[in-house]
Amino acid sequence: MSLSHDDVKRIAKLSRIAVTDDELTAAQTQLNRIFGLIEEMRAVDTTGIEPMSHAQDVILRLRDDEATAPNRREAFQSVAPAVEDGLYLVPKVIE
């Protein structure tokens, strides 16, 4: 697939990007290279290849989901202006 100058102008307009004629030619070249790379990648036969979630074999070290910090809710709520049933009460700000 090859983009024309009109195609690149339309893409720039849709993207709300102002491009000069010099930038238009450079953008056209870059976009055509990208589309060329995509066509090369599509030409590779991938039948029988299982999709991968990552390019490398990554093993995550998992730990138990345990709370390690002490619960200091009472200390924090003791200095709050208003608390009810463990919740902070704040003034109404919407009229």
N, CA, C and O atoms as CSV, one atom per row, in Angstrom:
chain,resi,resn,atom,element,x,y,z
A,1,MET,N,N,0.855,-1.178,0.000
A,1,MET,CA,C,0.000,0.000,0.000
A,1,MET,C,C,0.895,1.232,0.000
A,1,MET,O,O,1.840,1.328,0.782
A,2,SER,N,N,0.590,2.152,-0.870
A,2,SER,CA,C,1.372,3.376,-0.973
A,2,SER,C,C,0.434,4.573,-0.842
A,2,SER,O,O,-0.614,4.624,-1.485
A,3,LEU,N,N,0.817,5.522,-0.013
A,3,LEU,CA,C,0.004,6.714,0.194
A,3,LEU,C,C,0.428,7.820,-0.760
A,3,LEU,O,O,1.614,7.999,-1.039
A,4,SER,N,N,-0.557,8.558,-1.256
A,4,SER,CA,C,-0.274,9.705,-2.116
A,4,SER,C,C,-0.191,10.965,-1.252
A,4,SER,O,O,-0.463,10.928,-0.052
A,5,HIS,N,N,0.190,12.084,-1.886
A,5,HIS,CA,C,0.234,13.360,-1.156
A,5,HIS,C,C,-1.152,13.720,-0.639
A,5,HIS,O,O,-1.282,14.246,0.467
A,6,ASP,N,N,-2.185,13.444,-1.424
A,6,ASP,CA,C,-3.554,13.757,-0.989
A,6,ASP,C,C,-3.945,12.928,0.237
A,6,ASP,O,O,-4.618,13.424,1.140
A,7,ASP,N,N,-3.519,11.659,0.261
A,7,ASP,CA,C,-3.817,10.817,1.416
A,7,ASP,C,C,-3.160,11.373,2.676
A,7,ASP,O,O,-3.784,11.429,3.736
A,8,VAL,N,N,-1.913,11.778,2.556
A,8,VAL,CA,C,-1.192,12.312,3.718
A,8,VAL,C,C,-1.805,13.637,4.158
A,8,VAL,O,O,-1.906,13.904,5.356
A,9,LYS,N,N,-2.214,14.467,3.202
A,9,LYS,CA,C,-2.882,15.732,3.557
A,9,LYS,C,C,-4.172,15.454,4.316
A,9,LYS,O,O,-4.480,16.134,5.294
A,10,ARG,N,N,-4.923,14.460,3.866
A,10,ARG,CA,C,-6.194,14.116,4.513
A,10,ARG,C,C,-5.935,13.592,5.928
A,10,ARG,O,O,-6.646,13.953,6.866
A,11,ILE,N,N,-4.924,12.749,6.079
A,11,ILE,CA,C,-4.580,12.227,7.405
A,11,ILE,C,C,-4.161,13.372,8.326
A,11,ILE,O,O,-4.562,13.415,9.489
A,12,ALA,N,N,-3.366,14.285,7.812
A,12,ALA,CA,C,-2.929,15.440,8.610
A,12,ALA,C,C,-4.120,16.307,9.011
A,12,ALA,O,O,-4.181,16.811,10.132
A,13,LYS,N,N,-5.052,16.473,8.097
A,13,LYS,CA,C,-6.238,17.289,8.399
A,13,LYS,C,C,-7.090,16.608,9.466
A,13,LYS,O,O,-7.565,17.261,10.396
A,14,LEU,N,N,-7.284,15.297,9.332
A,14,LEU,CA,C,-8.065,14.562,10.330
A,14,LEU,C,C,-7.383,14.572,11.692
A,14,LEU,O,O,-8.047,14.564,12.728
A,15,SER,N,N,-6.051,14.590,11.681
A,15,SER,CA,C,-5.284,14.615,12.924
A,15,SER,C,C,-5.114,16.021,13.471
A,15,SER,O,O,-4.574,16.218,14.559
A,16,ARG,N,N,-5.578,16.990,12.704
A,16,ARG,CA,C,-5.435,18.402,13.073
A,16,ARG,C,C,-3.961,18.772,13.237
A,16,ARG,O,O,-3.572,19.430,14.202
A,17,ILE,N,N,-3.151,18.333,12.269
A,17,ILE,CA,C,-1.725,18.632,12.252
A,17,ILE,C,C,-1.436,19.489,11.026
A,17,ILE,O,O,-1.761,19.103,9.903
A,18,ALA,N,N,-0.831,20.642,11.241
A,18,ALA,CA,C,-0.453,21.508,10.127
A,18,ALA,C,C,0.886,21.043,9.586
A,18,ALA,O,O,1.862,20.962,10.332
A,19,VAL,N,N,0.945,20.735,8.284
A,19,VAL,CA,C,2.187,20.276,7.663
A,19,VAL,C,C,2.502,21.141,6.454
A,19,VAL,O,O,1.614,21.515,5.687
A,20,THR,N,N,3.780,21.450,6.299
A,20,THR,CA,C,4.229,22.168,5.115
A,20,THR,C,C,4.469,21.149,3.995
A,20,THR,O,O,4.364,19.941,4.209
A,21,ASP,N,N,4.789,21.650,2.810
A,21,ASP,CA,C,5.030,20.742,1.690
A,21,ASP,C,C,6.259,19.865,1.933
A,21,ASP,O,O,6.269,18.694,1.555
A,22,ASP,N,N,7.295,20.426,2.562
A,22,ASP,CA,C,8.482,19.629,2.877
A,22,ASP,C,C,8.155,18.538,3.896
A,22,ASP,O,O,8.582,17.391,3.761
A,23,GLU,N,N,7.398,18.917,4.906
A,23,GLU,CA,C,6.990,17.947,5.922
A,23,GLU,C,C,6.058,16.897,5.335
A,23,GLU,O,O,6.068,15.738,5.753
A,24,LEU,N,N,5.252,17.313,4.363
A,24,LEU,CA,C,4.319,16.397,3.708
A,24,LEU,C,C,5.078,15.288,2.990
A,24,LEU,O,O,4.708,14.118,3.084
A,25,THR,N,N,6.124,15.648,2.281
A,25,THR,CA,C,6.926,14.656,1.565
A,25,THR,C,C,7.634,13.720,2.544
A,25,THR,O,O,7.688,12.510,2.322
A,26,ALA,N,N,8.177,14.283,3.628
A,26,ALA,CA,C,8.857,13.461,4.626
A,26,ALA,C,C,7.868,12.517,5.312
A,26,ALA,O,O,8.174,11.345,5.531
A,27,ALA,N,N,6.689,13.027,5.648
A,27,ALA,CA,C,5.668,12.197,6.299
A,27,ALA,C,C,5.203,11.085,5.358
A,27,ALA,O,O,4.976,9.954,5.788
A,28,GLN,N,N,5.062,11.416,4.068
A,28,GLN,CA,C,4.654,10.407,3.099
A,28,GLN,C,C,5.689,9.285,3.027
A,28,GLN,O,O,5.333,8.107,2.996
A,29,THR,N,N,6.946,9.647,3.002
A,29,THR,CA,C,8.020,8.651,2.953
A,29,THR,C,C,7.998,7.766,4.199
A,29,THR,O,O,8.094,6.542,4.101
A,30,GLN,N,N,7.874,8.386,5.357
A,30,GLN,CA,C,7.875,7.623,6.605
A,30,GLN,C,C,6.665,6.700,6.693
A,30,GLN,O,O,6.792,5.540,7.087
A,31,LEU,N,N,5.495,7.211,6.327
A,31,LEU,CA,C,4.290,6.382,6.387
A,31,LEU,C,C,4.364,5.229,5.398
A,31,LEU,O,O,3.943,4.118,5.721
A,32,ASN,N,N,4.886,5.467,4.208
A,32,ASN,CA,C,5.021,4.394,3.230
A,32,ASN,C,C,6.010,3.334,3.706
A,32,ASN,O,O,5.819,2.148,3.438
A,33,ARG,N,N,7.067,3.747,4.412
A,33,ARG,CA,C,8.004,2.775,4.979
A,33,ARG,C,C,7.325,1.923,6.043
A,33,ARG,O,O,7.537,0.712,6.112
A,34,ILE,N,N,6.510,2.564,6.869
A,34,ILE,CA,C,5.792,1.836,7.912
A,34,ILE,C,C,4.848,0.818,7.287
A,34,ILE,O,O,4.794,-0.332,7.723
A,35,PHE,N,N,4.099,1.241,6.260
A,35,PHE,CA,C,3.181,0.309,5.591
A,35,PHE,C,C,3.949,-0.811,4.891
A,35,PHE,O,O,3.468,-1.943,4.827
A,36,GLY,N,N,5.128,-0.510,4.369
A,36,GLY,CA,C,5.962,-1.545,3.760
A,36,GLY,C,C,6.396,-2.583,4.784
A,36,GLY,O,O,6.392,-3.783,4.507
A,37,LEU,N,N,6.772,-2.112,5.974
A,37,LEU,CA,C,7.161,-3.023,7.043
A,37,LEU,C,C,5.978,-3.900,7.459
A,37,LEU,O,O,6.145,-5.095,7.706
A,38,ILE,N,N,4.806,-3.318,7.536
A,38,ILE,CA,C,3.611,-4.082,7.894
A,38,ILE,C,C,3.329,-5.148,6.845
A,38,ILE,O,O,2.969,-6.273,7.193
A,39,GLU,N,N,3.486,-4.817,5.569
A,39,GLU,CA,C,3.266,-5.803,4.516
A,39,GLU,C,C,4.287,-6.940,4.602
A,39,GLU,O,O,3.942,-8.099,4.371
A,40,GLU,N,N,5.540,-6.617,4.934
A,40,GLU,CA,C,6.559,-7.657,5.109
A,40,GLU,C,C,6.190,-8.578,6.270
A,40,GLU,O,O,6.346,-9.795,6.177
A,41,MET,N,N,5.707,-7.997,7.351
A,41,MET,CA,C,5.330,-8.800,8.511
A,41,MET,C,C,4.124,-9.684,8.208
A,41,MET,O,O,4.045,-10.813,8.693
A,42,ARG,N,N,3.192,-9.184,7.418
A,42,ARG,CA,C,2.025,-9.979,7.044
A,42,ARG,C,C,2.394,-11.136,6.128
A,42,ARG,O,O,1.688,-12.144,6.097
A,43,ALA,N,N,3.476,-11.012,5.388
A,43,ALA,CA,C,3.882,-12.047,4.446
A,43,ALA,C,C,4.509,-13.252,5.144
A,43,ALA,O,O,4.643,-14.312,4.532
A,44,VAL,N,N,4.892,-13.111,6.396
A,44,VAL,CA,C,5.515,-14.205,7.139
A,44,VAL,C,C,4.448,-15.244,7.478
A,44,VAL,O,O,3.365,-14.907,7.956
A,45,ASP,N,N,4.769,-16.504,7.224
A,45,ASP,CA,C,3.842,-17.599,7.516
A,45,ASP,C,C,3.887,-17.907,9.010
A,45,ASP,O,O,4.918,-18.329,9.534
A,46,THR,N,N,2.776,-17.695,9.681
A,46,THR,CA,C,2.714,-17.908,11.125
A,46,THR,C,C,1.762,-19.041,11.498
A,46,THR,O,O,1.337,-19.137,12.650
A,47,THR,N,N,1.426,-19.891,10.548
A,47,THR,CA,C,0.528,-21.000,10.864
A,47,THR,C,C,1.233,-21.959,11.820
A,47,THR,O,O,2.403,-22.297,11.637
A,48,GLY,N,N,0.509,-22.382,12.824
A,48,GLY,CA,C,1.059,-23.312,13.801
A,48,GLY,C,C,1.891,-22.661,14.882
A,48,GLY,O,O,2.427,-23.361,15.742
A,49,ILE,N,N,2.016,-21.361,14.870
A,49,ILE,CA,C,2.792,-20.669,15.902
A,49,ILE,C,C,1.822,-20.120,16.942
A,49,ILE,O,O,0.864,-19.419,16.617
A,50,GLU,N,N,2.089,-20.451,18.173
A,50,GLU,CA,C,1.209,-20.035,19.252
A,50,GLU,C,C,1.485,-18.582,19.626
A,50,GLU,O,O,2.648,-18.198,19.757
A,51,PRO,N,N,0.444,-17.763,19.802
A,51,PRO,CA,C,0.660,-16.361,20.197
A,51,PRO,C,C,1.339,-16.273,21.561
A,51,PRO,O,O,1.113,-17.100,22.445
A,52,MET,N,N,2.170,-15.254,21.704
A,52,MET,CA,C,2.899,-15.052,22.949
A,52,MET,C,C,2.429,-13.764,23.612
A,52,MET,O,O,2.056,-12.807,22.934
A,53,SER,N,N,2.451,-13.749,24.924
A,53,SER,CA,C,2.089,-12.526,25.630
A,53,SER,C,C,3.287,-11.602,25.774
A,53,SER,O,O,3.128,-10.406,26.017
A,54,HIS,N,N,4.495,-12.161,25.623
A,54,HIS,CA,C,5.714,-11.369,25.761
A,54,HIS,C,C,6.796,-12.006,24.909
A,54,HIS,O,O,6.785,-13.219,24.698
A,55,ALA,N,N,7.722,-11.212,24.420
A,55,ALA,CA,C,8.767,-11.717,23.543
A,55,ALA,C,C,9.792,-12.575,24.285
A,55,ALA,O,O,10.495,-13.372,23.664
A,56,GLN,N,N,9.880,-12.424,25.577
A,56,GLN,CA,C,10.816,-13.208,26.377
A,56,GLN,C,C,10.037,-14.055,27.374
A,56,GLN,O,O,8.893,-13.742,27.705
A,57,ASP,N,N,10.658,-15.118,27.848
A,57,ASP,CA,C,10.023,-15.918,28.892
A,57,ASP,C,C,10.140,-15.173,30.203
A,57,ASP,O,O,11.200,-15.153,30.829
A,58,VAL,N,N,9.047,-14.563,30.610
A,58,VAL,CA,C,9.039,-13.771,31.827
A,58,VAL,C,C,8.281,-14.537,32.899
A,58,VAL,O,O,7.149,-14.971,32.686
A,59,ILE,N,N,8.910,-14.698,34.044
A,59,ILE,CA,C,8.267,-15.361,35.171
A,59,ILE,C,C,8.106,-14.319,36.265
A,59,ILE,O,O,9.080,-13.728,36.732
A,60,LEU,N,N,6.873,-14.109,36.660
A,60,LEU,CA,C,6.609,-13.141,37.715
A,60,LEU,C,C,6.759,-13.815,39.069
A,60,LEU,O,O,6.246,-14.910,39.297
A,61,ARG,N,N,7.453,-13.159,39.938
A,61,ARG,CA,C,7.581,-13.662,41.298
A,61,ARG,C,C,6.374,-13.176,42.082
A,61,ARG,O,O,6.227,-11.982,42.346
A,62,LEU,N,N,5.528,-14.099,42.444
A,62,LEU,CA,C,4.310,-13.737,43.152
A,62,LEU,C,C,4.513,-13.931,44.651
A,62,LEU,O,O,5.237,-14.829,45.082
A,63,ARG,N,N,3.886,-13.105,45.410
A,63,ARG,CA,C,3.918,-13.234,46.859
A,63,ARG,C,C,2.486,-13.269,47.361
A,63,ARG,O,O,1.558,-12.894,46.645
A,64,ASP,N,N,2.316,-13.709,48.565
A,64,ASP,CA,C,0.996,-13.719,49.165
A,64,ASP,C,C,0.518,-12.290,49.364
A,64,ASP,O,O,1.291,-11.408,49.739
A,65,ASP,N,N,-0.751,-12.076,49.111
A,65,ASP,CA,C,-1.338,-10.746,49.257
A,65,ASP,C,C,-1.723,-10.557,50.715
A,65,ASP,O,O,-2.842,-10.867,51.121
A,66,GLU,N,N,-0.781,-10.044,51.497
A,66,GLU,CA,C,-1.002,-9.842,52.914
A,66,GLU,C,C,-0.699,-8.392,53.281
A,66,GLU,O,O,0.211,-7.773,52.730
A,67,ALA,N,N,-1.462,-7.877,54.202
A,67,ALA,CA,C,-1.198,-6.535,54.696
A,67,ALA,C,C,0.020,-6.592,55.603
A,67,ALA,O,O,0.061,-7.366,56.560
A,68,THR,N,N,1.011,-5.763,55.291
A,68,THR,CA,C,2.240,-5.766,56.085
A,68,THR,C,C,2.337,-4.547,56.995
A,68,THR,O,O,3.041,-4.583,58.004
A,69,ALA,N,N,1.645,-3.479,56.652
A,69,ALA,CA,C,1.682,-2.277,57.481
A,69,ALA,C,C,0.603,-2.384,58.558
A,69,ALA,O,O,-0.469,-2.938,58.313
A,70,PRO,N,N,0.884,-1.858,59.742
A,70,PRO,CA,C,-0.136,-1.914,60.806
A,70,PRO,C,C,-1.328,-1.030,60.464
A,70,PRO,O,O,-1.185,-0.017,59.778
A,71,ASN,N,N,-2.492,-1.415,60.941
A,71,ASN,CA,C,-3.709,-0.643,60.713
A,71,ASN,C,C,-3.719,0.543,61.669
A,71,ASN,O,O,-3.820,0.369,62.884
A,72,ARG,N,N,-3.611,1.762,61.111
A,72,ARG,CA,C,-3.581,2.963,61.936
A,72,ARG,C,C,-4.807,3.837,61.685
A,72,ARG,O,O,-4.736,5.059,61.809
A,73,ARG,N,N,-5.931,3.210,61.333
A,73,ARG,CA,C,-7.144,3.961,61.037
A,73,ARG,C,C,-7.580,4.812,62.231
A,73,ARG,O,O,-7.931,5.981,62.075
A,74,GLU,N,N,-7.553,4.216,63.415
A,74,GLU,CA,C,-8.008,4.961,64.589
A,74,GLU,C,C,-7.143,6.197,64.841
A,74,GLU,O,O,-7.659,7.246,65.228
A,75,ALA,N,N,-5.846,6.081,64.625
A,75,ALA,CA,C,-4.950,7.225,64.836
A,75,ALA,C,C,-5.248,8.324,63.818
A,75,ALA,O,O,-5.240,9.505,64.166
A,76,PHE,N,N,-5.508,7.953,62.575
A,76,PHE,CA,C,-5.795,8.954,61.550
A,76,PHE,C,C,-7.160,9.596,61.785
A,76,PHE,O,O,-7.320,10.803,61.606
A,77,GLN,N,N,-8.138,8.795,62.182
A,77,GLN,CA,C,-9.477,9.333,62.366
A,77,GLN,C,C,-9.616,10.110,63.664
A,77,GLN,O,O,-10.568,10.874,63.825
A,78,SER,N,N,-8.705,9.933,64.575
A,78,SER,CA,C,-8.793,10.674,65.848
A,78,SER,C,C,-8.542,12.164,65.641
A,78,SER,O,O,-9.001,12.975,66.446
A,79,VAL,N,N,-7.826,12.548,64.583
A,79,VAL,CA,C,-7.551,13.956,64.333
A,79,VAL,C,C,-8.506,14.544,63.291
A,79,VAL,O,O,-8.424,15.734,62.987
A,80,ALA,N,N,-9.401,13.733,62.745
A,80,ALA,CA,C,-10.348,14.218,61.738
A,80,ALA,C,C,-11.453,15.019,62.419
A,80,ALA,O,O,-11.844,14.706,63.543
A,81,PRO,N,N,-11.964,16.063,61.736
A,81,PRO,CA,C,-13.012,16.878,62.343
A,81,PRO,C,C,-14.315,16.115,62.570
A,81,PRO,O,O,-14.994,16.334,63.573
A,82,ALA,N,N,-14.678,15.199,61.622
A,82,ALA,CA,C,-15.935,14.469,61.772
A,82,ALA,C,C,-15.787,13.071,61.170
A,82,ALA,O,O,-15.355,12.899,60.031
A,83,VAL,N,N,-16.166,12.078,61.986
A,83,VAL,CA,C,-16.078,10.678,61.560
A,83,VAL,C,C,-17.345,9.966,62.015
A,83,VAL,O,O,-17.856,10.217,63.107
A,84,GLU,N,N,-17.844,9.080,61.167
A,84,GLU,CA,C,-19.012,8.282,61.541
A,84,GLU,C,C,-18.884,6.894,60.930
A,84,GLU,O,O,-18.700,6.766,59.720
A,85,ASP,N,N,-18.979,5.868,61.743
A,85,ASP,CA,C,-18.894,4.462,61.310
A,85,ASP,C,C,-17.620,4.196,60.501
A,85,ASP,O,O,-17.658,3.457,59.518
A,86,GLY,N,N,-16.506,4.786,60.903
A,86,GLY,CA,C,-15.243,4.553,60.225
A,86,GLY,C,C,-15.058,5.341,58.943
A,86,GLY,O,O,-14.077,5.130,58.230
A,87,LEU,N,N,-15.985,6.252,58.630
A,87,LEU,CA,C,-15.904,7.061,57.416
A,87,LEU,C,C,-15.688,8.519,57.782
A,87,LEU,O,O,-16.179,8.992,58.807
A,88,TYR,N,N,-14.950,9.228,56.937
A,88,TYR,CA,C,-14.741,10.654,57.124
A,88,TYR,C,C,-15.963,11.410,56.612
A,88,TYR,O,O,-16.448,11.137,55.514
A,89,LEU,N,N,-16.457,12.350,57.397
A,89,LEU,CA,C,-17.591,13.176,56.980
A,89,LEU,C,C,-17.044,14.505,56.490
A,89,LEU,O,O,-16.221,15.136,57.152
A,90,VAL,N,N,-17.509,14.919,55.328
A,90,VAL,CA,C,-17.057,16.175,54.736
A,90,VAL,C,C,-18.259,17.063,54.440
A,90,VAL,O,O,-19.366,16.556,54.259
A,91,PRO,N,N,-18.061,18.386,54.386
A,91,PRO,CA,C,-19.189,19.264,54.082
A,91,PRO,C,C,-19.642,19.089,52.641
A,91,PRO,O,O,-18.857,18.727,51.764
A,92,LYS,N,N,-20.921,19.352,52.416
A,92,LYS,CA,C,-21.499,19.271,51.071
A,92,LYS,C,C,-20.925,20.411,50.230
A,92,LYS,O,O,-20.937,21.562,50.668
A,93,VAL,N,N,-20.420,20.108,49.024
A,93,VAL,CA,C,-19.826,21.124,48.182
A,93,VAL,C,C,-20.638,21.381,46.912
A,93,VAL,O,O,-20.331,22.311,46.167
A,94,ILE,N,N,-21.647,20.588,46.660
A,94,ILE,CA,C,-22.497,20.794,45.482
A,94,ILE,C,C,-23.769,21.471,45.930
A,94,ILE,O,O,-24.428,21.019,46.866
A,95,GLU,N,N,-24.109,22.538,45.272
A,95,GLU,CA,C,-25.320,23.272,45.644
A,95,GLU,C,C,-26.521,22.724,44.945
A,95,GLU,O,O,-27.630,23.222,45.140
